[in-house]
């Protein structure tokens, strides 16, 4: 089921996604606080993407045109840029590896997401069926050394991810990251300037 999702998503040339995400933080008193946000992704393979996330503790736009990565903090009106020539998959690898910044959920969009997702998996289980946003899904659960994660994949001819949960087992209180896909479109028209980055007026470059 997971391999079918990977093959289907990886074969799509352009993808537009809207999502909701929840990030849990555990305080020193072991109280769980959840930060909720929403965002959008526009991906054009092999090397262009625009992502945004608003809410909770961040208001960020990320734009990658195959050569330059630009990240804008809209709440502070400041941006950073880095030269990262390559594909979308290489950009994700660079951000998570070289810069040490987590991009949970981005691995679902990789051209070969299966290989990345199953790396380090100790056990895997088909829990059964579930319904996410009114859509019938296959519910899978996996265990790694440091995390447990679950995914709900739409049943039928379009096996797209609908919900994704990562539980951190090494942190007190086992906080979770939850990603819920509200809308998923493929073969979307992409404007010529969709991945052009223009800093807003008064923005400072860090």
C-alpha positions in Angstrom: 0.0 0.0 0.0 2.8 2.4 0.9 4.8 1.5 -2.3 1.6 2.1 -4.4 1.3 5.6 -2.8 5.0 6.3 -3.4 4.8 5.3 -7.1 1.6 7.2 -7.7 2.7 10.4 -6.0 6.2 10.2 -7.6 4.7 9.9 -11.1 2.7 13.2 -10.8 4.4 16.1 -12.6 2.6 18.8 -10.7 0.9 18.7 -7.3 -1.1 21.3 -5.3 -1.8 20.6 -1.7 -3.5 22.4 1.2 -3.0 21.0 4.7 -3.5 21.5 8.4 -0.7 20.6 10.8 -0.4 20.2 14.6 2.9 20.3 16.5 2.9 19.3 20.2 5.3 20.7 22.7 5.7 19.2 26.2 6.5 21.7 29.0 8.8 21.1 31.9 5.6 20.3 33.9 4.7 17.7 31.3 1.8 19.7 30.0 1.2 19.2 26.3 0.7 22.4 24.2 -0.4 22.1 20.6 0.4 24.6 17.9 -1.9 24.4 14.9 -1.3 25.9 11.5 -2.3 25.6 7.9 -0.4 25.7 4.6 -0.1 25.1 0.9 2.3 23.4 -1.4 2.8 23.8 -5.1 5.3 21.3 -6.6 6.4 21.1 -10.2 8.8 18.2 -10.7 11.7 17.9 -10.9 13.0 21.0 -9.3 10.5 23.7 -8.3 8.3 24.1 -5.2 6.6 26.8 -3.2 5.4 26.1 0.3 3.8 28.3 3.0 2.7 27.7 6.6 0.8 30.1 8.8 -0.3 29.8 12.4 0.9 28.6 15.8 4.4 30.0 16.0 5.4 30.6 12.4 4.4 32.4 9.3 6.8 31.3 6.6 7.1 31.1 2.8 9.6 28.8 1.1 10.4 29.1 -2.6 12.8 26.9 -4.6 13.4 27.4 -8.4 15.9 24.7 -9.0 18.8 27.0 -8.2 18.1 29.2 -5.3 16.3 28.5 -2.0 14.5 31.5 -0.5 12.8 31.5 2.9 10.7 34.4 4.1 9.6 35.0 7.7 6.6 37.1 7.0 6.0 37.9 10.7 9.5 39.5 11.0 9.7 40.6 7.3 13.1 39.1 6.8 14.4 36.4 4.4 17.4 34.2 3.8 18.6 32.7 0.5 21.0 29.9 -0.4 22.3 28.5 -3.6 21.1 24.9 -3.8 21.1 23.8 -7.5 19.4 20.4 -8.0 16.0 18.7 -7.7 13.3 19.1 -5.1 14.4 15.8 -3.5 18.0 17.1 -3.3 16.7 20.3 -1.7 14.8 18.4 1.0 17.9 16.3 1.7 20.1 19.3 1.9 17.8 21.2 4.3 17.3 18.2 6.6 20.9 17.0 6.4 23.2 20.0 5.9 21.1 22.5 7.7 19.6 20.2 10.3 16.1 21.6 9.8 13.2 19.2 10.0 10.6 19.2 7.2 8.0 16.6 8.4 5.6 15.7 5.6 7.9 16.7 2.8 9.1 13.1 2.5 5.6 12.2 1.3 6.2 14.2 -1.9 9.6 12.8 -2.8 9.9 11.1 -6.2 10.8 7.9 -4.4 9.3 8.4 -1.0 9.0 4.7 -0.2 12.8 4.3 0.2 12.9 7.3 2.6 9.9 6.3 4.6 10.9 2.6 5.2 14.5 3.4 6.1 14.9 2.3 9.7 11.5 0.6 10.0 11.5 -2.2 12.6 7.8 -3.3 12.3 5.0 -2.4 9.9 1.3 -3.2 10.3 -1.9 -2.7 8.2 -4.2 -1.6 11.0 -7.3 -1.6 8.8 -9.6 1.0 7.2 -10.3 4.5 8.4 -12.0 7.7 7.1 -10.2 11.0 6.8 -12.2 14.0 5.7 -15.0 11.8 4.5 -12.5 9.7 2.3 -12.0 6.0 2.9 -8.4 5.2 3.6 -6.0 2.3 4.4 -4.5 2.8 7.9 -0.8 1.8 8.3 1.4 1.9 11.4 5.2 1.7 11.5 7.8 1.6 14.3 11.4 3.0 14.2 13.9 3.2 17.0 13.1 6.8 17.8 9.7 7.3 16.4 6.4 5.6 15.7 4.5 6.8 12.7 1.1 6.3 11.1 -0.3 7.1 7.7 -3.7 7.0 6.2 -3.7 6.4 2.4 -6.7 6.9 0.2 -8.2 3.7 -1.0 -8.7 3.1 -4.7 -7.1 4.2 -7.9 -5.5 7.4 -6.4 -3.5 6.3 -3.3 -2.6 9.7 -2.0 -1.7 10.4 1.7 -4.5 11.9 3.7 -3.1 11.9 7.2 0.3 11.4 8.7 1.3 11.2 12.4 4.8 11.1 13.8 5.3 10.3 17.5 8.6 11.1 19.1 9.4 8.2 21.6 12.7 9.7 22.9 11.1 12.9 24.3 9.2 13.1 27.5 5.4 12.9 27.0 5.9 11.5 23.4 4.8 14.6 21.5 3.3 14.2 18.1 3.3 15.9 14.7 0.1 15.6 12.8 -0.4 16.4 9.1 -3.9 16.3 7.6 -4.3 16.8 3.8 -7.4 18.9 3.1 -7.1 19.1 -0.7 -4.9 17.4 -3.2 -4.8 18.2 -6.9 -2.6 16.8 -9.6 -1.7 18.0 -13.1 -2.5 21.5 -12.0 -1.6 24.5 -14.4 1.5 26.3 -13.2 2.1 29.9 -14.0 5.4 30.9 -15.4 6.3 33.1 -12.4 4.9 30.7 -9.8 8.3 30.0 -8.4 9.8 33.5 -8.6 10.8 35.0 -5.3 10.3 38.8 -4.8 11.0 40.1 -1.3 8.2 42.3 0.1 8.8 46.0 0.6 11.1 46.7 3.5 12.2 43.1 4.0 15.7 42.6 5.3 18.0 39.9 4.1 19.6 37.9 6.9 
